[in-house]
Amino acid sequence: MIRRKGFTLVEVMAAISVGSVLLVLSLGVVHRALNLESNSRDQARVSHSLTRLSHDFRHDVQRAMDVDLGQEAALVLSMANESTVTYTIAEKYLLREQVLDDGVAQREFYDLPPEAVVQFLESEAPSRLELSITHDLKLFGVEPRPILHTVVEVGRLVRLSSPQEAER
């Protein structure tokens, strides 16, 4: 019997089937890793956006002269330099729009997590404004989870910067 060098058809088929099983298993792992990376990137983007929102909200409210919560999904702040800052709640983002005294508008968008509930609340004594963002899981008996809670005194920096008004 002559011995030939090479592989039989059965050996080649077995190697192909083992390779394809390993390929399918590794594809599932790669797909899961890509999904996790995408989710963590989205969470980091939202977290960074909420940090900017908290900073800008504090900055605006402390410099505001007057607050108007008249509209349902908007907060209007009147500044000392005759400009206005409006915070508008949308489904997936919060819009900050600053209209300067010369009519030029600056807009900034803050990404919100899915199912987020945004509220602006005002307390009278002392005049404080509260920004509350919660995540409602819509589960029976489970309270909404707070994501961001910021309480700021209205016009605090305006009063501190003008000593004549502070003496009155």
PyRosetta script that sets phi, psi and omega in degrees:
from pyrosetta import init, pose_from_sequence

init()
pose = pose_from_sequence("MIRRKGFTLVEVMAAISVGSVLLVLSLGVVHRALNLESNSRDQARVSHSLTRLSHDFRHDVQRAMDVDLGQEAALVLSMANESTVTYTIAEKYLLREQVLDDGVAQREFYDLPPEAVVQFLESEAPSRLELSITHDLKLFGVEPRPILHTVVEVGRLVRLSSPQEAER")
pose.set_psi(1, 134.1)
pose.set_omega(1, -177.7)
pose.set_phi(2, -90.8)
pose.set_psi(2, 130.0)
pose.set_omega(2, -179.5)
pose.set_phi(3, -93.6)
pose.set_psi(3, 121.2)
pose.set_omega(3, 179.7)
pose.set_phi(4, -99.8)
pose.set_psi(4, 147.6)
pose.set_omega(4, 175.9)
pose.set_phi(5, -86.2)
pose.set_psi(5, 136.7)
pose.set_omega(5, 179.4)
pose.set_phi(6, 139.4)
pose.set_psi(6, -171.4)
pose.set_omega(6, -176.3)
pose.set_phi(7, -116.9)
pose.set_psi(7, 150.5)
pose.set_omega(7, 175.9)
pose.set_phi(8, -81.3)
pose.set_psi(8, 166.0)
pose.set_omega(8, 179.8)
pose.set_phi(9, -63.3)
pose.set_psi(9, -37.3)
pose.set_omega(9, 179.5)
pose.set_phi(10, -64.6)
pose.set_psi(10, -42.0)
pose.set_omega(10, 179.4)
pose.set_phi(11, -65.1)
pose.set_psi(11, -40.9)
pose.set_omega(11, 179.1)
pose.set_phi(12, -65.6)
pose.set_psi(12, -43.3)
pose.set_omega(12, 178.5)
pose.set_phi(13, -62.8)
pose.set_psi(13, -40.1)
pose.set_omega(13, 178.9)
pose.set_phi(14, -65.1)
pose.set_psi(14, -42.5)
pose.set_omega(14, 179.5)
pose.set_phi(15, -65.2)
pose.set_psi(15, -40.8)
pose.set_omega(15, 178.8)
pose.set_phi(16, -65.4)
pose.set_psi(16, -42.8)
pose.set_omega(16, -179.1)
pose.set_phi(17, -67.6)
pose.set_psi(17, -40.0)
pose.set_omega(17, 176.4)
pose.set_phi(18, -64.3)
pose.set_psi(18, -42.5)
pose.set_omega(18, 178.1)
pose.set_phi(19, -63.0)
pose.set_psi(19, -40.9)
pose.set_omega(19, -179.6)
pose.set_phi(20, -68.8)
pose.set_psi(20, -37.0)
pose.set_omega(20, 176.4)
pose.set_phi(21, -63.5)
pose.set_psi(21, -45.2)
pose.set_omega(21, 178.3)
pose.set_phi(22, -63.1)
pose.set_psi(22, -37.9)
pose.set_omega(22, 178.9)
pose.set_phi(23, -65.1)
pose.set_psi(23, -43.3)
pose.set_omega(23, 179.2)
pose.set_phi(24, -64.3)
pose.set_psi(24, -42.3)
pose.set_omega(24, 178.8)
pose.set_phi(25, -64.5)
pose.set_psi(25, -42.0)
pose.set_omega(25, -179.9)
pose.set_phi(26, -69.9)
pose.set_psi(26, -31.3)
pose.set_omega(26, 177.4)
pose.set_phi(27, -64.0)
pose.set_psi(27, -39.6)
pose.set_omega(27, 176.5)
pose.set_phi(28, -62.8)
pose.set_psi(28, -40.6)
pose.set_omega(28, 179.0)
pose.set_phi(29, -66.5)
pose.set_psi(29, -42.9)
pose.set_omega(29, 179.0)
pose.set_phi(30, -64.5)
pose.set_psi(30, -41.7)
pose.set_omega(30, 178.5)
pose.set_phi(31, -61.7)
pose.set_psi(31, -44.7)
pose.set_omega(31, 178.5)
pose.set_phi(32, -63.6)
pose.set_psi(32, -41.5)
pose.set_omega(32, 178.9)
pose.set_phi(33, -63.7)
pose.set_psi(33, -40.1)
pose.set_omega(33, 178.2)
pose.set_phi(34, -66.3)
pose.set_psi(34, -39.0)
pose.set_omega(34, 176.6)
pose.set_phi(35, -63.9)
pose.set_psi(35, -42.9)
pose.set_omega(35, 177.9)
pose.set_phi(36, -62.6)
pose.set_psi(36, -40.8)
pose.set_omega(36, 178.8)
pose.set_phi(37, -65.0)
pose.set_psi(37, -40.8)
pose.set_omega(37, 179.3)
pose.set_phi(38, -65.7)
pose.set_psi(38, -43.6)
pose.set_omega(38, 178.3)
pose.set_phi(39, -63.6)
pose.set_psi(39, -42.5)
pose.set_omega(39, -180.0)
pose.set_phi(40, -68.3)
pose.set_psi(40, -34.2)
pose.set_omega(40, 175.9)
pose.set_phi(41, -65.2)
pose.set_psi(41, -41.8)
pose.set_omega(41, 177.6)
pose.set_phi(42, -63.9)
pose.set_psi(42, -42.8)
pose.set_omega(42, 178.6)
pose.set_phi(43, -64.6)
pose.set_psi(43, -38.9)
pose.set_omega(43, 178.0)
pose.set_phi(44, -65.9)
pose.set_psi(44, -39.4)
pose.set_omega(44, 178.3)
pose.set_phi(45, -63.5)
pose.set_psi(45, -44.7)
pose.set_omega(45, 179.4)
pose.set_phi(46, -66.9)
pose.set_psi(46, -41.3)
pose.set_omega(46, 179.3)
pose.set_phi(47, -62.1)
pose.set_psi(47, -43.8)
pose.set_omega(47, 177.6)
pose.set_phi(48, -63.9)
pose.set_psi(48, -40.5)
pose.set_omega(48, 179.2)
pose.set_phi(49, -63.9)
pose.set_psi(49, -42.1)
pose.set_omega(49, 179.0)
pose.set_phi(50, -68.0)
pose.set_psi(50, -33.8)
pose.set_omega(50, 175.9)
pose.set_phi(51, -64.8)
pose.set_psi(51, -43.6)
pose.set_omega(51, 176.6)
pose.set_phi(52, -63.9)
pose.set_psi(52, -40.3)
pose.set_omega(52, 179.2)
pose.set_phi(53, -61.2)
pose.set_psi(53, -45.9)
pose.set_omega(53, 180.0)
pose.set_phi(54, -60.3)
pose.set_psi(54, -44.7)
pose.set_omega(54, 179.5)
pose.set_phi(55, -64.0)
pose.set_psi(55, -48.8)
pose.set_omega(55, -178.4)
pose.set_phi(56, -66.0)
pose.set_psi(56, -38.3)
pose.set_omega(56, 178.9)
pose.set_phi(57, -63.4)
pose.set_psi(57, -46.4)
pose.set_omega(57, 176.9)
pose.set_phi(58, -58.7)
pose.set_psi(58, -48.0)
pose.set_omega(58, -178.2)
pose.set_phi(59, -58.7)
pose.set_psi(59, -46.1)
pose.set_omega(59, -177.4)
pose.set_phi(60, -69.0)
pose.set_psi(60, -45.7)
pose.set_omega(60, -176.3)
pose.set_phi(61, -67.6)
pose.set_psi(61, -39.0)
pose.set_omega(61, 179.5)
pose.set_phi(62, -67.4)
pose.set_psi(62, -22.0)
pose.set_omega(62, 178.7)
pose.set_phi(63, -100.5)
pose.set_psi(63, 0.8)
pose.set_omega(63, -176.9)
pose.set_phi(64, -80.7)
pose.set_psi(64, 146.6)
pose.set_omega(64, 175.4)
pose.set_phi(65, -96.1)
pose.set_psi(65, -32.9)
pose.set_omega(65, -176.5)
pose.set_phi(66, -144.6)
pose.set_psi(66, 149.2)
pose.set_omega(66, -178.7)
pose.set_phi(67, -124.1)
pose.set_psi(67, 136.2)
pose.set_omega(67, 176.9)
pose.set_phi(68, -129.5)
pose.set_psi(68, 114.4)
pose.set_omega(68, 177.0)
pose.set_phi(69, -105.2)
pose.set_psi(69, 25.1)
pose.set_omega(69, -174.0)
pose.set_phi(70, -62.0)
pose.set_psi(70, -43.0)
pose.set_omega(70, -178.2)
pose.set_phi(71, -78.6)
pose.set_psi(71, 154.3)
pose.set_omega(71, -174.9)
pose.set_phi(72, -64.6)
pose.set_psi(72, -48.6)
pose.set_omega(72, -174.3)
pose.set_phi(73, -113.8)
pose.set_psi(73, 29.6)
pose.set_omega(73, -177.9)
pose.set_phi(74, -144.3)
pose.set_psi(74, 152.7)
pose.set_omega(74, 175.2)
pose.set_phi(75, -127.1)
pose.set_psi(75, 127.9)
pose.set_omega(75, -179.0)
pose.set_phi(76, -116.1)
pose.set_psi(76, 124.7)
pose.set_omega(76, 178.5)
pose.set_phi(77, -111.8)
pose.set_psi(77, 128.0)
pose.set_omega(77, 176.1)
pose.set_phi(78, -98.4)
pose.set_psi(78, 125.5)
pose.set_omega(78, -176.6)
pose.set_phi(79, -95.1)
pose.set_psi(79, 165.9)
pose.set_omega(79, -179.4)
pose.set_phi(80, -67.9)
pose.set_psi(80, -30.2)
pose.set_omega(80, -178.7)
pose.set_phi(81, -87.9)
pose.set_psi(81, 23.8)
pose.set_omega(81, 176.6)
pose.set_phi(82, 64.7)
pose.set_psi(82, 19.9)
pose.set_omega(82, 172.9)
pose.set_phi(83, -99.3)
pose.set_psi(83, 164.1)
pose.set_omega(83, 177.0)
pose.set_phi(84, -126.2)
pose.set_psi(84, 146.9)
pose.set_omega(84, 175.4)
pose.set_phi(85, -122.2)
pose.set_psi(85, 126.7)
pose.set_omega(85, -178.8)
pose.set_phi(86, -118.7)
pose.set_psi(86, 128.8)
pose.set_omega(86, 173.3)
pose.set_phi(87, -105.4)
pose.set_psi(87, 120.6)
pose.set_omega(87, -178.5)
pose.set_phi(88, -118.3)
pose.set_psi(88, 132.2)
pose.set_omega(88, -178.7)
pose.set_phi(89, -91.0)
pose.set_psi(89, 125.3)
pose.set_omega(89, 173.4)
pose.set_phi(90, -117.0)
pose.set_psi(90, -176.7)
pose.set_omega(90, -174.5)
pose.set_phi(91, -69.7)
pose.set_psi(91, -46.0)
pose.set_omega(91, -174.9)
pose.set_phi(92, -113.0)
pose.set_psi(92, -0.2)
pose.set_omega(92, -178.4)
pose.set_phi(93, -153.8)
pose.set_psi(93, 167.3)
pose.set_omega(93, 173.3)
pose.set_phi(94, -118.0)
pose.set_psi(94, 131.9)
pose.set_omega(94, -176.2)
pose.set_phi(95, -105.3)
pose.set_psi(95, 128.4)
pose.set_omega(95, 173.0)
pose.set_phi(96, -108.9)
pose.set_psi(96, 121.4)
pose.set_omega(96, -179.2)
pose.set_phi(97, -125.2)
pose.set_psi(97, 120.8)
pose.set_omega(97, 178.9)
pose.set_phi(98, -110.2)
pose.set_psi(98, 121.0)
pose.set_omega(98, 177.4)
pose.set_phi(99, -104.8)
pose.set_psi(99, 115.3)
pose.set_omega(99, -179.3)
pose.set_phi(100, -78.3)
pose.set_psi(100, 168.5)
pose.set_omega(100, -176.3)
pose.set_phi(101, -64.4)
pose.set_psi(101, -20.8)
pose.set_omega(101, 177.4)
pose.set_phi(102, -90.8)
pose.set_psi(102, 7.7)
pose.set_omega(102, 175.1)
pose.set_phi(103, 89.7)
pose.set_psi(103, -1.2)
pose.set_omega(103, 179.7)
pose.set_phi(104, -78.9)
pose.set_psi(104, 132.9)
pose.set_omega(104, -179.0)
pose.set_phi(105, -106.7)
pose.set_psi(105, 136.5)
pose.set_omega(105, 173.5)
pose.set_phi(106, -114.9)
pose.set_psi(106, 128.6)
pose.set_omega(106, -177.9)
pose.set_phi(107, -118.5)
pose.set_psi(107, 142.9)
pose.set_omega(107, 175.0)
pose.set_phi(108, -140.3)
pose.set_psi(108, 135.9)
pose.set_omega(108, -178.9)
pose.set_phi(109, -107.6)
pose.set_psi(109, 136.2)
pose.set_omega(109, 176.7)
pose.set_phi(110, -116.3)
pose.set_psi(110, 119.9)
pose.set_omega(110, 180.0)
pose.set_phi(111, -69.5)
pose.set_psi(111, 140.2)
pose.set_omega(111, 177.3)
pose.set_phi(112, -114.0)
pose.set_psi(112, 149.4)
pose.set_omega(112, 175.3)
pose.set_phi(113, -69.2)
pose.set_psi(113, 158.6)
pose.set_omega(113, 178.4)
pose.set_phi(114, -62.5)
pose.set_psi(114, 147.0)
pose.set_omega(114, 179.6)
pose.set_phi(115, 64.6)
pose.set_psi(115, 24.3)
pose.set_omega(115, 179.5)
pose.set_phi(116, -80.9)
pose.set_psi(116, 143.6)
pose.set_omega(116, 176.8)
pose.set_phi(117, -116.9)
pose.set_psi(117, 120.6)
pose.set_omega(117, -177.5)
pose.set_phi(118, -107.6)
pose.set_psi(118, 134.5)
pose.set_omega(118, 178.3)
pose.set_phi(119, -136.7)
pose.set_psi(119, 140.4)
pose.set_omega(119, 169.8)
pose.set_phi(120, -110.1)
pose.set_psi(120, 126.4)
pose.set_omega(120, 179.6)
pose.set_phi(121, -126.7)
pose.set_psi(121, 145.5)
pose.set_omega(121, -179.2)
pose.set_phi(122, -123.6)
pose.set_psi(122, 135.0)
pose.set_omega(122, 173.8)
pose.set_phi(123, -114.0)
pose.set_psi(123, 147.5)
pose.set_omega(123, -171.2)
pose.set_phi(124, -82.1)
pose.set_psi(124, -51.4)
pose.set_omega(124, -171.9)
pose.set_phi(125, -119.3)
pose.set_psi(125, 115.0)
pose.set_omega(125, -17.7)
pose.set_phi(126, -70.2)
pose.set_psi(126, 166.2)
pose.set_omega(126, -175.3)
pose.set_phi(127, -68.1)
pose.set_psi(127, 106.6)
pose.set_omega(127, 180.0)
pose.set_phi(128, -127.5)
pose.set_psi(128, 151.5)
pose.set_omega(128, 178.2)
pose.set_phi(129, -123.2)
pose.set_psi(129, 138.0)
pose.set_omega(129, -175.2)
pose.set_phi(130, -122.5)
pose.set_psi(130, 133.0)
pose.set_omega(130, 173.8)
pose.set_phi(131, -112.7)
pose.set_psi(131, 121.7)
pose.set_omega(131, -178.1)
pose.set_phi(132, -127.4)
pose.set_psi(132, 124.7)
pose.set_omega(132, 176.5)
pose.set_phi(133, -122.4)
pose.set_psi(133, 122.7)
pose.set_omega(133, -179.9)
pose.set_phi(134, -124.5)
pose.set_psi(134, 158.7)
pose.set_omega(134, 177.9)
pose.set_phi(135, -112.3)
pose.set_psi(135, 113.1)
pose.set_omega(135, -178.1)
pose.set_phi(136, -94.3)
pose.set_psi(136, 114.6)
pose.set_omega(136, 179.9)
pose.set_phi(137, -78.7)
pose.set_psi(137, -10.3)
pose.set_omega(137, 179.3)
pose.set_phi(138, 57.3)
pose.set_psi(138, 41.4)
pose.set_omega(138, 175.8)
pose.set_phi(139, -109.6)
pose.set_psi(139, 138.9)
pose.set_omega(139, -178.7)
pose.set_phi(140, -64.3)
pose.set_psi(140, 125.9)
pose.set_omega(140, 177.8)
pose.set_phi(141, 83.9)
pose.set_psi(141, 0.3)
pose.set_omega(141, -179.7)
pose.set_phi(142, -108.7)
pose.set_psi(142, 121.2)
pose.set_omega(142, 179.8)
pose.set_phi(143, -69.3)
pose.set_psi(143, 149.4)
pose.set_omega(143, 174.3)
pose.set_phi(144, -61.4)
pose.set_psi(144, 140.6)
pose.set_omega(144, -177.4)
pose.set_phi(145, -88.2)
pose.set_psi(145, 124.1)
pose.set_omega(145, 179.0)
pose.set_phi(146, -70.4)
pose.set_psi(146, 135.0)
pose.set_omega(146, 178.0)
pose.set_phi(147, -106.2)
pose.set_psi(147, -44.0)
pose.set_omega(147, -179.4)
pose.set_phi(148, -143.8)
pose.set_psi(148, 132.6)
pose.set_omega(148, 177.7)
pose.set_phi(149, -140.1)
pose.set_psi(149, 113.3)
pose.set_omega(149, -177.2)
pose.set_phi(150, -128.3)
pose.set_psi(150, 127.1)
pose.set_omega(150, 177.2)
pose.set_phi(151, -119.1)
pose.set_psi(151, 126.9)
pose.set_omega(151, -174.6)
pose.set_phi(152, -133.5)
pose.set_psi(152, 141.5)
pose.set_omega(152, 175.7)
pose.set_phi(153, -82.1)
pose.set_psi(153, 127.0)
pose.set_omega(153, -175.8)
pose.set_phi(154, -70.7)
pose.set_psi(154, 129.3)
pose.set_omega(154, 174.5)
pose.set_phi(155, 71.3)
pose.set_psi(155, 17.4)
pose.set_omega(155, -176.1)
pose.set_phi(156, -61.2)
pose.set_psi(156, -45.7)
pose.set_omega(156, -178.7)
pose.set_phi(157, -72.2)
pose.set_psi(157, -27.0)
pose.set_omega(157, 177.1)
pose.set_phi(158, -67.4)
pose.set_psi(158, -44.2)
pose.set_omega(158, 179.3)
pose.set_phi(159, -67.6)
pose.set_psi(159, -37.1)
pose.set_omega(159, 179.9)
pose.set_phi(160, -71.1)
pose.set_psi(160, -29.1)
pose.set_omega(160, -177.1)
pose.set_phi(161, -83.6)
pose.set_psi(161, -16.9)
pose.set_omega(161, 179.3)
pose.set_phi(162, -114.6)
pose.set_psi(162, 100.4)
pose.set_omega(162, -175.7)
pose.set_phi(163, -67.8)
pose.set_psi(163, -23.8)
pose.set_omega(163, 179.9)
pose.set_phi(164, -65.6)
pose.set_psi(164, -40.9)
pose.set_omega(164, -179.9)
pose.set_phi(165, -73.7)
pose.set_psi(165, -29.2)
pose.set_omega(165, -179.8)
pose.set_phi(166, -69.0)
pose.set_psi(166, -29.3)
pose.set_omega(166, -179.6)
pose.set_phi(167, -75.2)
pose.set_psi(167, -24.6)
pose.set_omega(167, -177.4)
pose.set_phi(168, -72.7)
pose.dump_pdb("model.pdb")
